[in-house]
Amino acid sequence: MTRALLLSLPLALAACATTPTPPEVRTVEVQIPVPVHCVVQPVTKPAFAVDALPLGSKAPAQMRALRAERKQRIGYEAELEAALLRCMKP
């Protein structure tokens, strides 16, 4: 038993003599998308021309109101799309 102890003593001392190398520290940039609250001015809904027509209006008046409303809706949709694009840009 003493012989095994005497043989293992130099091995144990040799293991203590080596100094461990310090770990390598690296900084790694990881890009993670983070949701951000979008703040835009609310788009006000226009008073559409057809809604102002009285009941029983004649066909020419209805057609004028429908053409006017179409242009109003195109403008309103353009404003909504612009607000949406402002939120989607990084």
N, C-alpha and C positions, 0 to 999 in steps of 0.2 A: 504494500500500500504506500509506503513512503517513497518507493521507487517511482510509482505513477505520479505522486505528488511532485517529486523533484523534476520529472520530465515535463509536467504540465506547467510548472512555474515559469520557465523561460518563455513559453508560448503566451501565457497570460500577460507577462510583462511586455512582450513584443507587441501585443495588440494594443496596449495602453500607450505605447510610444508613438503611434501614428496619430497625426492630428487630422480630424475630418475637414474636408474642404467646405467652406460656407456655401449655402445654396445660392444659385444665380437668381438675382432679382431682375425681372423684366416687366416693363409697363406695356400692356397691350390695349389698344383702343378698339372697343367694340361698339359699333353703331347699332342702336336699337331704336326703332321708331317709337316716339312717345306721343300719345294723343294730346292735342292742344285744343282748348275751347275756342271756337271760332266766334269772333264778335264782328258782326256787320250790322249796318243800319237796316231796320226792317223795311221791306218794300210794301208800300201802301197799295192796296187794291183800288183801281179806279172805279168810278161810277160808270158802268157800261151803258152805252146808248140805248140798247134794247130794253133795259130795265126801266128807262124813263118813258117808254112809249105807253100811251093810254090804251086800254083795251078797246078793240074794234078799230084800230088804225087801218088806214087804207094801205094797199100793197106797195105803192111807191114810197110811202113814209117808212114802212117796215124795211124795204130794201136799202134805203139810205141809212137807216139805223144799223142794219146788219153789216153794211160796208164799213161804217164808222167803228163799229164794235170790233170788227176783224183787225183794223189798224190799232185799236186800243189794246187788244189782246197780244198782238205781235210785240208792241212796245213793253207791255207788262211782262211777257215771257222773257224778253231780252234783259230786263232788269233783274228778274229772278235768276237767270242763268249767270249774269255777271256776279251776283252775290254768291252764288254757289262756287264759281271759279275762284273768287277771292278766298274762300275757305279751303279750297283744295290745293292752292299753291303753297309750297313749303316756305 
